[in-house]
Structure formats: C-alpha cells, structure tokens
Amino acid sequence: MTKIFFDPGHGGKDPVAVENGLREKDLTLDNSKLIELILMNGYQCVTVKLSRTGDQTLYLKQRTDMANSWRANYFLSLHINAGGGLGFESFSYNGSYNGKAETNRNQNIIHDEIIKATGLKDRGKKEANYHMVRESCMQACLTESGFIDNAADARLLKQSAFLDKVDRGHQNGLAKALGLKKGYS
C-alpha cells in the first residue's frame, strides 16, 4: 500500500497569500481534496491522508509530525505563490540525506507533469531549507502553483477548468513517480 500525505498549505488564522479575490488556504485545501479523490478512486493500493480537511490552524511541526507518525511514503505540500512572480515552481530539501537522488528524481517527474498539464511558466525545480521538506521522514516536495498576486495567474486560479489541470498534473506526477497502478483500491 502506498501512503501519500497531502499538506494543504496554511489554513485557519494563517491565510498567507490573499489577493485578487483569492485565498491561498482555500485553493490549497480544494486542490488537495480533489487530488485525494482522484487518487483514491482511480488507483490501486494507494491511501491518502490530509493534514487538514477544513479551515483549521496547524503549525508546521504538527503537519510533519502527522505524516511521520502515519509513516507516509510520500509527502506533498501544496501552495500558491506570492511576491510578484509568474508560473510554477517546486522545492525539495537542500540538505544532504539518504535518498536525496530519489527524492529529486520524483520531484522532477511531478514538476514536469504539472508544467505539462497546466502550461504555466516553468520557474524551475529548486531546493530550499523549508520545514515541510526538511522535517518529513519520507520523500517530500512542496509545490507552488501560480502566483496569487499576479493578474494573469490569478485569472487562471479563478477558473475551475484550470484548477482541474493543476489537480491532474499533481495526480499524474504522483502516479508516474510512485508507480501507481490504475484501478480501484
């Protein structure tokens, strides 16, 4: 059984990016729930858990502790970017650790599938010292699907058809990276 842990970024008292009539915490939760549904109903031997299923406040440590205690095989933290840019980028941990090559290989696959599905500008596959990718005991990736404060990206993020592409990109990437088999669990 492949166990995938989704972390819809932010939530509760922590909305972080709010711009153009959108809130990051809402987008990340909706995306995570839809990707969970796609994976649970379309693939064999996979189970999914979310750090939050509603608009609650969780600290970073609570999120990684949940994934670690559940013994997830893969950790994916979903975010929407802000800061004046445009496009999609993904992150893995920049430190030295066992399994780094495999983590980066899977990040590359997921990243490429999201770019292919969405057509967003590719800002690159990056490494950083983010808590979510550093403190998880399994392979981990953090995705930033568009910029909430960029008018062009915000227009896309308001369209359900585009959000479906974001979800499909994540799902296709995870399925390809983790070798998930189509069918029902």
TIRO-2110 file (N, C-alpha, C; in Angstrom, 1 decimal):
// TIRO-2110
0.8, -1.2, 0.0, N, 1, A
0.0, 0.0, 0.0, CA, 1, A
0.9, 1.2, 0.0, C, 1, A
0.7, 2.1, -0.9, N, 2, A
1.4, 3.4, -1.0, CA, 2, A
0.6, 4.4, -0.2, C, 2, A
1.3, 5.1, 0.7, N, 3, A
0.6, 6.1, 1.6, CA, 3, A
1.1, 7.5, 1.2, C, 3, A
0.2, 8.3, 0.7, N, 4, A
0.6, 9.7, 0.3, CA, 4, A
-0.1, 10.7, 1.3, C, 4, A
0.8, 11.6, 1.8, N, 5, A
0.3, 12.6, 2.7, CA, 5, A
0.3, 13.9, 2.1, C, 5, A
-0.9, 14.6, 2.0, N, 6, A
-1.0, 15.9, 1.4, CA, 6, A
-1.1, 16.9, 2.5, C, 6, A
-0.4, 18.0, 2.3, N, 7, A
-0.5, 19.1, 3.2, CA, 7, A
-1.0, 20.3, 2.5, C, 7, A
-2.3, 20.6, 2.6, N, 8, A
-2.8, 21.9, 2.0, CA, 8, A
-2.2, 23.1, 2.8, C, 8, A
-1.4, 23.8, 2.2, N, 9, A
-0.7, 24.9, 2.9, CA, 9, A
-1.6, 25.9, 3.6, C, 9, A
-1.1, 26.3, 4.7, N, 10, A
-1.7, 27.3, 5.6, CA, 10, A
-3.1, 26.9, 6.1, C, 10, A
-4.0, 27.8, 6.3, N, 11, A
-5.3, 27.4, 6.9, CA, 11, A
-5.6, 28.1, 8.2, C, 11, A
-6.9, 28.2, 8.6, N, 12, A
-7.3, 28.9, 9.8, CA, 12, A
-6.9, 30.3, 9.9, C, 12, A
-6.2, 30.6, 11.0, N, 13, A
-5.7, 32.0, 11.2, CA, 13, A
-4.6, 32.4, 10.2, C, 13, A
-4.1, 31.5, 9.4, N, 14, A
-2.9, 31.7, 8.6, CA, 14, A
-3.3, 31.6, 7.1, C, 14, A
-3.9, 32.6, 6.5, N, 15, A
-4.3, 32.5, 5.1, CA, 15, A
-3.2, 32.8, 4.2, C, 15, A
-2.1, 33.4, 4.7, N, 16, A
-0.9, 33.8, 4.0, CA, 16, A
-1.3, 34.7, 2.7, C, 16, A
-1.2, 34.1, 1.5, N, 17, A
-1.5, 34.9, 0.3, CA, 17, A
-3.0, 35.2, 0.1, C, 17, A
-3.3, 36.4, 0.1, N, 18, A
-4.7, 36.8, -0.2, CA, 18, A
-4.6, 38.0, -1.2, C, 18, A
-5.1, 37.8, -2.4, N, 19, A
-5.0, 38.8, -3.4, CA, 19, A
-6.0, 38.4, -4.5, C, 19, A
-6.4, 39.4, -5.3, N, 20, A
-7.3, 39.2, -6.4, CA, 20, A
-8.5, 38.4, -6.1, C, 20, A
-9.1, 38.6, -4.9, N, 21, A
-10.3, 37.8, -4.5, CA, 21, A
-10.1, 36.4, -4.2, C, 21, A
-8.8, 36.0, -4.1, N, 22, A
-8.5, 34.6, -3.8, CA, 22, A
-7.7, 34.5, -2.5, C, 22, A
-7.9, 33.3, -1.8, N, 23, A
-7.1, 33.0, -0.6, CA, 23, A
-6.4, 31.7, -0.8, C, 23, A
-5.1, 31.7, -0.6, N, 24, A
-4.2, 30.5, -0.8, CA, 24, A
-4.8, 29.4, 0.0, C, 24, A
-5.1, 29.6, 1.3, N, 25, A
-5.6, 28.5, 2.1, CA, 25, A
-6.8, 27.8, 1.6, C, 25, A
-7.7, 28.5, 0.9, N, 26, A
-8.8, 27.8, 0.3, CA, 26, A
-8.5, 27.0, -1.0, C, 26, A
-7.6, 27.6, -1.8, N, 27, A
-7.2, 26.9, -3.0, CA, 27, A
-6.4, 25.7, -2.7, C, 27, A
-5.5, 25.7, -1.8, N, 28, A
-4.7, 24.5, -1.5, CA, 28, A
-5.6, 23.4, -0.9, C, 28, A
-6.6, 23.8, -0.1, N, 29, A
-7.4, 22.8, 0.5, CA, 29, A
-8.3, 22.1, -0.6, C, 29, A
-8.9, 22.9, -1.4, N, 30, A
-9.7, 22.4, -2.5, CA, 30, A
-8.9, 21.5, -3.4, C, 30, A
-7.7, 21.9, -3.8, N, 31, A
-6.9, 21.1, -4.7, CA, 31, A
-6.5, 19.8, -4.0, C, 31, A
-6.1, 19.8, -2.7, N, 32, A
-5.7, 18.6, -2.0, CA, 32, A
-6.9, 17.6, -2.0, C, 32, A
-8.1, 18.1, -1.7, N, 33, A
-9.2, 17.2, -1.6, CA, 33, A
-9.5, 16.6, -3.0, C, 33, A
-9.4, 17.3, -4.0, N, 34, A
-9.7, 16.8, -5.4, CA, 34, A
-8.6, 15.8, -5.8, C, 34, A
-7.4, 16.1, -5.5, N, 35, A
-6.3, 15.1, -5.8, CA, 35, A
-6.5, 13.8, -5.0, C, 35, A
-6.9, 14.0, -3.8, N, 36, A
-7.1, 12.8, -2.9, CA, 36, A
-8.2, 11.9, -3.6, C, 36, A
-9.3, 12.6, -4.0, N, 37, A
-10.4, 11.9, -4.6, CA, 37, A
-10.0, 11.1, -5.9, C, 37, A
-9.2, 11.8, -6.7, N, 38, A
-8.8, 11.2, -8.0, CA, 38, A
-7.9, 10.0, -7.7, C, 38, A
-7.0, 10.1, -6.7, N, 39, A
-6.1, 9.0, -6.4, CA, 39, A
-6.8, 7.8, -5.8, C, 39, A
-7.7, 8.1, -4.8, N, 40, A
-8.4, 7.1, -4.1, CA, 40, A
-9.4, 6.3, -5.0, C, 40, A
-9.9, 7.0, -6.0, N, 41, A
-10.9, 6.4, -6.8, CA, 41, A
-10.4, 5.9, -8.2, C, 41, A
-9.1, 6.2, -8.4, N, 42, A
-8.6, 5.8, -9.7, CA, 42, A
-7.3, 4.9, -9.7, C, 42, A
-6.8, 4.6, -8.5, N, 43, A
-5.6, 3.8, -8.4, CA, 43, A
-5.7, 2.7, -7.4, C, 43, A
-5.0, 1.6, -7.6, N, 44, A
-4.9, 0.5, -6.7, CA, 44, A
-3.9, 0.7, -5.6, C, 44, A
-4.1, 0.1, -4.5, N, 45, A
-3.2, 0.1, -3.4, CA, 45, A
-2.6, 1.4, -3.0, C, 45, A
-3.4, 2.4, -2.9, N, 46, A
-3.0, 3.8, -2.5, CA, 46, A
-4.0, 4.3, -1.5, C, 46, A
-3.4, 4.9, -0.5, N, 47, A
-4.3, 5.6, 0.5, CA, 47, A
-3.7, 7.0, 0.7, C, 47, A
-4.6, 7.9, 1.0, N, 48, A
-4.2, 9.3, 1.1, CA, 48, A
-4.7, 9.9, 2.4, C, 48, A
-3.9, 10.7, 3.0, N, 49, A
-4.3, 11.4, 4.2, CA, 49, A
-3.9, 12.9, 4.1, C, 49, A
-4.8, 13.8, 4.6, N, 50, A
-4.6, 15.2, 4.5, CA, 50, A
-4.3, 15.7, 5.9, C, 50, A
-3.4, 16.7, 6.0, N, 51, A
-3.0, 17.3, 7.3, CA, 51, A
-4.3, 18.1, 7.8, C, 51, A
-5.1, 18.7, 6.9, N, 52, A
-6.3, 19.3, 7.4, CA, 52, A
-7.4, 19.1, 6.3, C, 52, A
-8.6, 18.9, 6.8, N, 53, A
-9.7, 18.7, 5.9, CA, 53, A
-10.7, 19.9, 6.0, C, 53, A
-10.4, 20.9, 6.8, N, 54, A
-11.2, 22.1, 6.9, CA, 54, A
-10.3, 23.3, 7.1, C, 54, A
-10.9, 24.4, 7.5, N, 55, A
-10.1, 25.6, 7.7, CA, 55, A
-9.6, 25.8, 9.1, C, 55, A
-8.7, 24.9, 9.5, N, 56, A
-8.1, 25.0, 10.8, CA, 56, A
-6.7, 25.4, 10.8, C, 56, A
-6.2, 25.9, 11.9, N, 57, A
-4.8, 26.4, 12.0, CA, 57, A
-4.0, 25.2, 12.5, C, 57, A
-2.9, 24.9, 11.8, N, 58, A
-2.0, 23.9, 12.2, CA, 58, A
-0.6, 24.5, 12.1, C, 58, A
0.2, 24.1, 13.0, N, 59, A
1.6, 24.6, 13.0, CA, 59, A
2.4, 23.6, 12.1, C, 59, A
3.5, 24.1, 11.6, N, 60, A
4.3, 23.3, 10.6, CA, 60, A
4.7, 22.0, 11.3, C, 60, A
5.1, 22.0, 12.5, N, 61, A
5.6, 20.8, 13.2, CA, 61, A
4.4, 19.8, 13.3, C, 61, A
3.2, 20.3, 13.6, N, 62, A
2.1, 19.4, 13.6, CA, 62, A
1.9, 18.6, 12.3, C, 62, A
2.0, 19.3, 11.2, N, 63, A
1.8, 18.7, 9.9, CA, 63, A
2.8, 17.6, 9.6, C, 63, A
4.1, 17.9, 9.8, N, 64, A
5.1, 16.9, 9.6, CA, 64, A
5.1, 15.8, 10.6, C, 64, A
4.7, 16.1, 11.8, N, 65, A
4.6, 15.0, 12.8, CA, 65, A
3.5, 14.0, 12.4, C, 65, A
2.4, 14.6, 11.9, N, 66, A
1.3, 13.7, 11.4, CA, 66, A
1.7, 12.8, 10.3, C, 66, A
2.4, 13.3, 9.3, N, 67, A
2.9, 12.5, 8.2, CA, 67, A
3.9, 11.5, 8.7, C, 67, A
4.8, 11.9, 9.6, N, 68, A
5.8, 11.0, 10.1, CA, 68, A
5.2, 9.8, 11.0, C, 68, A
4.3, 10.2, 11.8, N, 69, A
3.6, 9.1, 12.7, CA, 69, A
2.8, 8.2, 11.8, C, 69, A
2.2, 8.7, 10.8, N, 70, A
1.4, 7.8, 9.9, CA, 70, A
2.3, 7.0, 9.0, C, 70, A
3.6, 7.3, 8.9, N, 71, A
4.6, 6.6, 8.1, CA, 71, A
4.2, 6.6, 6.7, C, 71, A
4.0, 7.9, 6.2, N, 72, A
3.7, 8.1, 4.8, CA, 72, A
4.9, 7.7, 3.9, C, 72, A
4.6, 7.3, 2.7, N, 73, A
5.7, 7.0, 1.7, CA, 73, A
6.1, 8.3, 1.0, C, 73, A
5.1, 9.2, 0.9, N, 74, A
5.4, 10.5, 0.2, CA, 74, A
4.7, 11.6, 0.8, C, 74, A
5.3, 12.8, 0.9, N, 75, A
4.7, 14.0, 1.5, CA, 75, A
4.7, 15.1, 0.4, C, 75, A
3.5, 15.6, 0.2, N, 76, A
3.4, 16.7, -0.8, CA, 76, A
2.7, 17.9, -0.2, C, 76, A
3.4, 19.0, -0.1, N, 77, A
2.8, 20.2, 0.5, CA, 77, A
2.4, 21.2, -0.7, C, 77, A
1.1, 21.5, -0.8, N, 78, A
0.6, 22.3, -1.9, CA, 78, A
0.5, 23.7, -1.4, C, 78, A
1.0, 24.6, -2.3, N, 79, A
0.9, 26.1, -2.0, CA, 79, A
0.6, 26.8, -3.3, C, 79, A
0.2, 28.1, -3.1, N, 80, A
0.1, 29.1, -4.2, CA, 80, A
1.0, 30.2, -3.8, C, 80, A
1.8, 30.6, -4.8, N, 81, A
2.9, 31.6, -4.5, CA, 81, A
2.4, 33.0, -4.5, C, 81, A
3.2, 33.9, -4.0, N, 82, A
3.0, 35.4, -4.0, CA, 82, A
4.4, 36.0, -4.0, C, 82, A
4.4, 37.3, -4.4, N, 83, A
5.7, 38.0, -4.4, CA, 83, A
6.0, 38.6, -5.7, C, 83, A
5.1, 38.6, -6.6, N, 84, A
5.3, 39.3, -7.9, CA, 84, A
5.8, 38.5, -9.0, C, 84, A
5.9, 37.2, -8.9, N, 85, A
6.3, 36.4, -10.0, CA, 85, A
5.2, 35.9, -10.9, C, 85, A
5.5, 34.9, -11.6, N, 86, A
4.6, 34.3, -12.6, CA, 86, A
5.0, 32.8, -12.8, C, 86, A
4.1, 31.9, -12.7, N, 87, A
4.3, 30.5, -13.0, CA, 87, A
4.4, 29.5, -11.9, C, 87, A
5.0, 28.4, -12.1, N, 88, A
5.1, 27.2, -11.2, CA, 88, A
6.5, 26.9, -10.9, C, 88, A
6.7, 26.5, -9.6, N, 89, A
8.0, 26.0, -9.1, CA, 89, A
7.8, 25.0, -8.0, C, 89, A
8.8, 24.1, -7.9, N, 90, A
8.7, 23.1, -6.8, CA, 90, A
10.0, 23.1, -6.0, C, 90, A
9.9, 22.5, -4.8, N, 91, A
11.0, 22.5, -3.9, CA, 91, A
11.2, 21.1, -3.3, C, 91, A
12.5, 20.7, -3.1, N, 92, A
12.8, 19.6, -2.2, CA, 92, A
13.8, 20.2, -1.2, C, 92, A
14.2, 19.4, -0.3, N, 93, A
15.2, 19.8, 0.8, CA, 93, A
16.6, 20.0, 0.2, C, 93, A
17.3, 21.0, 0.6, N, 94, A
18.6, 21.3, 0.1, CA, 94, A
19.7, 20.7, 0.9, C, 94, A
19.4, 20.0, 1.9, N, 95, A
20.5, 19.4, 2.7, CA, 95, A
21.0, 18.0, 2.1, C, 95, A
21.9, 17.4, 2.8, N, 96, A
22.4, 16.1, 2.5, CA, 96, A
21.7, 15.1, 3.3, C, 96, A
21.2, 14.0, 2.6, N, 97, A
20.4, 13.0, 3.3, CA, 97, A
20.3, 11.8, 2.4, C, 97, A
20.1, 10.6, 3.1, N, 98, A
19.9, 9.4, 2.3, CA, 98, A
18.6, 9.5, 1.5, C, 98, A
18.7, 9.1, 0.3, N, 99, A
17.5, 9.1, -0.6, CA, 99, A
17.3, 10.4, -1.4, C, 99, A
18.3, 11.3, -1.3, N, 100, A
18.2, 12.6, -2.0, CA, 100, A
18.0, 12.5, -3.5, C, 100, A
18.8, 11.6, -4.1, N, 101, A
18.7, 11.4, -5.5, CA, 101, A
17.3, 10.9, -5.9, C, 101, A
16.7, 10.0, -5.2, N, 102, A
15.4, 9.5, -5.5, CA, 102, A
14.3, 10.6, -5.2, C, 102, A
14.5, 11.4, -4.2, N, 103, A
13.6, 12.5, -3.9, CA, 103, A
13.6, 13.5, -5.0, C, 103, A
14.8, 13.8, -5.5, N, 104, A
14.9, 14.8, -6.6, CA, 104, A
14.4, 14.2, -7.9, C, 104, A
14.6, 12.9, -8.1, N, 105, A
14.0, 12.3, -9.3, CA, 105, A
12.5, 12.4, -9.3, C, 105, A
11.9, 12.1, -8.2, N, 106, A
10.4, 12.1, -8.1, CA, 106, A
9.9, 13.6, -8.2, C, 106, A
10.7, 14.5, -7.6, N, 107, A
10.3, 15.9, -7.7, CA, 107, A
10.3, 16.3, -9.2, C, 107, A
11.3, 15.9, -10.0, N, 108, A
11.4, 16.2, -11.4, CA, 108, A
10.2, 15.7, -12.1, C, 108, A
9.8, 14.5, -11.9, N, 109, A
8.7, 13.9, -12.5, CA, 109, A
7.4, 14.6, -12.2, C, 109, A
7.1, 14.9, -11.0, N, 110, A
5.9, 15.6, -10.5, CA, 110, A
5.9, 17.0, -11.1, C, 110, A
7.0, 17.7, -11.0, N, 111, A
7.2, 19.0, -11.6, CA, 111, A
6.8, 19.1, -13.1, C, 111, A
7.5, 18.2, -13.8, N, 112, A
7.3, 18.1, -15.3, CA, 112, A
5.8, 17.8, -15.6, C, 112, A
5.1, 17.0, -14.9, N, 113, A
3.7, 16.6, -15.2, CA, 113, A
2.8, 17.8, -14.9, C, 113, A
3.1, 18.6, -13.9, N, 114, A
2.3, 19.8, -13.6, CA, 114, A
2.5, 20.8, -14.6, C, 114, A
3.7, 21.1, -15.1, N, 115, A
4.0, 22.0, -16.2, CA, 115, A
3.3, 21.6, -17.4, C, 115, A
3.3, 20.3, -17.8, N, 116, A
2.7, 19.7, -19.0, CA, 116, A
1.2, 19.9, -18.9, C, 116, A
0.6, 19.7, -17.7, N, 117, A
-0.9, 19.8, -17.6, CA, 117, A
-1.4, 21.2, -17.5, C, 117, A
-0.6, 22.1, -17.0, N, 118, A
-1.1, 23.5, -16.7, CA, 118, A
-0.6, 24.5, -17.8, C, 118, A
0.5, 24.3, -18.3, N, 119, A
1.1, 25.2, -19.3, CA, 119, A
1.7, 26.5, -18.6, C, 119, A
1.8, 26.4, -17.2, N, 120, A
2.3, 27.6, -16.5, CA, 120, A
3.8, 27.8, -16.9, C, 120, A
4.3, 29.0, -16.7, N, 121, A
5.7, 29.3, -16.9, CA, 121, A
6.5, 28.4, -15.9, C, 121, A
7.5, 27.8, -16.4, N, 122, A
8.4, 26.9, -15.5, CA, 122, A
9.4, 27.8, -14.8, C, 122, A
9.3, 28.0, -13.5, N, 123, A
10.2, 28.7, -12.7, CA, 123, A
11.3, 27.8, -12.2, C, 123, A
11.2, 26.5, -12.4, N, 124, A
12.3, 25.6, -12.0, CA, 124, A
12.1, 24.7, -10.9, C, 124, A
12.9, 23.7, -10.8, N, 125, A
12.9, 22.7, -9.8, CA, 125, A
14.0, 23.2, -8.8, C, 125, A
13.6, 23.4, -7.6, N, 126, A
14.5, 24.1, -6.7, CA, 126, A
14.7, 23.3, -5.4, C, 126, A
15.7, 23.7, -4.6, N, 127, A
15.9, 23.1, -3.3, CA, 127, A
15.9, 24.3, -2.3, C, 127, A
15.4, 24.0, -1.1, N, 128, A
15.4, 25.0, -0.1, CA, 128, A
15.3, 24.3, 1.3, C, 128, A
15.6, 25.1, 2.3, N, 129, A
15.6, 24.6, 3.7, CA, 129, A
14.2, 24.9, 4.3, C, 129, A
13.1, 24.5, 3.7, N, 130, A
11.8, 24.6, 4.2, CA, 130, A
11.4, 23.5, 5.2, C, 130, A
10.8, 23.9, 6.2, N, 131, A
10.4, 22.9, 7.3, CA, 131, A
9.7, 21.7, 6.7, C, 131, A
8.8, 21.9, 5.8, N, 132, A
7.9, 20.8, 5.3, CA, 132, A
8.7, 19.7, 4.5, C, 132, A
9.8, 20.1, 3.8, N, 133, A
10.6, 19.1, 3.1, CA, 133, A
11.8, 18.7, 3.9, C, 133, A
12.1, 19.5, 4.9, N, 134, A
13.3, 19.1, 5.8, CA, 134, A
12.9, 18.2, 6.9, C, 134, A
11.7, 18.4, 7.5, N, 135, A
11.3, 17.6, 8.7, CA, 135, A
10.5, 16.4, 8.5, C, 135, A
10.1, 16.1, 7.2, N, 136, A
9.4, 14.9, 6.9, CA, 136, A
10.4, 13.8, 6.8, C, 136, A
10.0, 12.6, 7.3, N, 137, A
10.9, 11.5, 7.3, CA, 137, A
10.8, 10.7, 6.0, C, 137, A
10.1, 11.1, 5.1, N, 138, A
9.9, 10.4, 3.8, CA, 138, A
10.2, 11.4, 2.7, C, 138, A
10.2, 10.9, 1.5, N, 139, A
10.4, 11.8, 0.3, CA, 139, A
9.4, 12.9, 0.4, C, 139, A
9.8, 14.1, 0.0, N, 140, A
8.8, 15.3, 0.1, CA, 140, A
9.1, 16.3, -0.9, C, 140, A
8.0, 16.9, -1.3, N, 141, A
8.1, 18.0, -2.3, CA, 141, A
7.0, 19.1, -1.9, C, 141, A
7.4, 20.3, -2.2, N, 142, A
6.5, 21.4, -2.0, CA, 142, A
6.3, 22.1, -3.3, C, 142, A
5.0, 22.3, -3.7, N, 143, A
4.7, 22.9, -5.0, CA, 143, A
4.1, 24.2, -4.8, C, 143, A
4.3, 25.1, -5.7, N, 144, A
3.8, 26.5, -5.8, CA, 144, A
3.2, 26.7, -7.1, C, 144, A
1.8, 26.5, -7.2, N, 145, A
1.1, 26.5, -8.4, CA, 145, A
0.5, 27.9, -8.8, C, 145, A
1.4, 28.7, -9.3, N, 146, A
0.9, 30.0, -9.8, CA, 146, A
1.1, 31.1, -8.7, C, 146, A
1.0, 32.3, -9.1, N, 147, A
1.1, 33.5, -8.2, CA, 147, A
-0.2, 34.2, -8.0, C, 147, A
-0.7, 34.2, -6.8, N, 148, A
-2.0, 34.7, -6.4, CA, 148, A
-2.0, 36.3, -6.7, C, 148, A
-0.8, 36.9, -6.6, N, 149, A
-0.8, 38.3, -6.7, CA, 149, A
-0.4, 38.8, -8.2, C, 149, A
-0.4, 37.9, -9.1, N, 150, A
-0.1, 38.2, -10.5, CA, 150, A
-1.5, 38.1, -11.2, C, 150, A
-1.9, 39.1, -11.9, N, 151, A
-3.2, 39.2, -12.5, CA, 151, A
-3.4, 38.0, -13.5, C, 151, A
-2.4, 37.7, -14.3, N, 152, A
-2.6, 36.6, -15.3, CA, 152, A
-2.7, 35.2, -14.6, C, 152, A
-1.9, 34.9, -13.6, N, 153, A
-2.0, 33.7, -12.8, CA, 153, A
-3.3, 33.7, -12.0, C, 153, A
-3.7, 34.8, -11.4, N, 154, A
-4.9, 34.9, -10.6, CA, 154, A
-6.2, 34.6, -11.5, C, 154, A
-6.2, 35.1, -12.7, N, 155, A
-7.3, 34.8, -13.7, CA, 155, A
-7.4, 33.3, -13.9, C, 155, A
-6.3, 32.6, -14.0, N, 156, A
-6.3, 31.2, -14.2, CA, 156, A
-6.8, 30.5, -12.9, C, 156, A
-6.3, 30.9, -11.8, N, 157, A
-6.7, 30.3, -10.5, CA, 157, A
-8.1, 30.5, -10.1, C, 157, A
-8.8, 31.4, -10.8, N, 158, A
-10.3, 31.5, -10.6, CA, 158, A
-11.1, 30.6, -11.5, C, 158, A
-10.5, 29.9, -12.4, N, 159, A
-11.2, 29.0, -13.3, CA, 159, A
-11.1, 27.6, -12.9, C, 159, A
-12.3, 27.0, -12.7, N, 160, A
-12.3, 25.6, -12.3, CA, 160, A
-11.6, 24.6, -13.3, C, 160, A
-11.7, 24.9, -14.6, N, 161, A
-11.1, 24.1, -15.6, CA, 161, A
-9.5, 24.1, -15.4, C, 161, A
-9.0, 25.3, -15.0, N, 162, A
-7.6, 25.4, -14.8, CA, 162, A
-7.2, 24.6, -13.5, C, 162, A
-8.0, 24.8, -12.5, N, 163, A
-7.7, 24.1, -11.2, CA, 163, A
-7.7, 22.6, -11.4, C, 163, A
-8.6, 22.1, -12.3, N, 164, A
-8.6, 20.7, -12.7, CA, 164, A
-7.3, 20.3, -13.3, C, 164, A
-6.7, 21.2, -14.1, N, 165, A
-5.4, 20.9, -14.7, CA, 165, A
-4.3, 20.8, -13.6, C, 165, A
-4.4, 21.7, -12.7, N, 166, A
-3.4, 21.6, -11.5, CA, 166, A
-3.5, 20.3, -10.8, C, 166, A
-4.8, 19.9, -10.5, N, 167, A
-5.0, 18.6, -9.8, CA, 167, A
-4.5, 17.5, -10.6, C, 167, A
-4.9, 17.4, -11.9, N, 168, A
-4.4, 16.3, -12.8, CA, 168, A
-2.9, 16.3, -12.9, C, 168, A
-2.3, 17.4, -13.0, N, 169, A
-0.8, 17.5, -13.0, CA, 169, A
-0.2, 16.8, -11.8, C, 169, A
-0.7, 17.2, -10.6, N, 170, A
-0.2, 16.6, -9.4, CA, 170, A
-0.5, 15.1, -9.4, C, 170, A
-1.7, 14.7, -9.8, N, 171, A
-2.1, 13.3, -9.8, CA, 171, A
-1.2, 12.5, -10.8, C, 171, A
-1.1, 13.0, -12.0, N, 172, A
-0.3, 12.3, -13.0, CA, 172, A
1.2, 12.2, -12.5, C, 172, A
1.7, 13.3, -11.9, N, 173, A
3.1, 13.2, -11.5, CA, 173, A
3.3, 12.2, -10.4, C, 173, A
2.4, 12.2, -9.4, N, 174, A
2.5, 11.2, -8.3, CA, 174, A
2.4, 9.8, -8.8, C, 174, A
1.4, 9.6, -9.7, N, 175, A
1.2, 8.2, -10.2, CA, 175, A
2.4, 7.7, -11.0, C, 175, A
3.0, 8.6, -11.8, N, 176, A
4.2, 8.2, -12.6, CA, 176, A
5.4, 8.1, -11.6, C, 176, A
5.6, 9.0, -10.7, N, 177, A
6.8, 8.9, -9.8, CA, 177, A
6.8, 7.7, -8.9, C, 177, A
5.6, 7.4, -8.4, N, 178, A
5.4, 6.4, -7.4, CA, 178, A
5.0, 5.0, -8.0, C, 178, A
4.8, 5.0, -9.3, N, 179, A
4.5, 3.7, -9.9, CA, 179, A
3.1, 3.2, -9.6, C, 179, A
2.1, 4.1, -9.4, N, 180, A
0.8, 3.7, -9.0, CA, 180, A
0.1, 3.1, -10.2, C, 180, A
-0.7, 2.1, -9.9, N, 181, A
-1.4, 1.3, -10.9, CA, 181, A
-2.9, 1.7, -11.0, C, 181, A
-3.4, 2.0, -12.2, N, 182, A
-4.8, 2.4, -12.4, CA, 182, A
-5.7, 1.2, -11.9, C, 182, A
-6.9, 1.6, -11.4, N, 183, A
-7.9, 0.7, -10.9, CA, 183, A
-8.4, 1.1, -9.6, C, 183, A
-9.2, 0.3, -8.9, N, 184, A
-9.8, 0.7, -7.7, CA, 184, A
-9.1, -0.1, -6.5, C, 184, A
-8.9, 0.7, -5.4, N, 185, A
-8.3, 0.0, -4.2, CA, 185, A
-9.2, -1.0, -3.6, C, 185, A
END
